């Protein structure tokens, strides 16, 4: 099975998403986190399924999952998940305007 690395900020992203959804339903929040974990495994099995996002920075890929977008890098052993953001968020702000959207 391919390796799935998650940067510390991804853990924060997922915790924030869980907290927001759990305010209404912990069951739905748990199910969404399970969906992310399942999709991370799917992406690791076929990392080229995402969209190339070199405009953010070289090598970044993204794949939508519901209302969220998973950003990741392809590494020799699998993938490195670098962010999980709501699709309505300003991606350039989250990644830093100095490295993207030039």
Order of alpha helices (4+ residues) and beta strands (2+ residues): beta-alpha-alpha-beta-beta-beta-beta-alpha
